[in-house]
């Protein structure tokens, strides 16, 4: 059974475009580093509707063990260290595929 992980970020008011580029750079490294990632997509909201979050990450993984490997991977932890100080809010969900 595969798992889809979705995380949505709302940036705080001080976040700059350069900081968002740092997030993109960090996240771009993850598919090559984490073999449990089967599909991986992320990006900034297009601004098509009011009230949306600013950024989304969608990851498809091999089951719960794959999710845990992704969650605990040092490169993922490094990306989270960049993201965490930028957050005003974060929501996430994991569901079975």
C-alpha positions, 0 to 999 in steps of 0.5 A: 500500500502506498502513502500520499503525504501532502504538506501545505505551508503559509509563510510568515510576512517576512519571507522573501523570494530568495528564501523560497528559492532556498526551500525549492533548492533543498526540496529539489535534492530529495528525490535523488536522495530518498529512494522511498519517494516514488513521486514528488512534486512541490511549488508555490500557490498560483494565487488563483483563489483567496485563502490558499496556502503559499506552498505545497509538497506532495510525496508518494511513498512506499507504505508507512516504512517509506514515509518514516524513511522520508520523514527521518532522512537527513536531507529532509530534516535539513529542508525542514530546518530551512522551512520551519523559521519561515512558517506562519502555519503548516498543515499536513495529511497522509492517506493510503493510495 
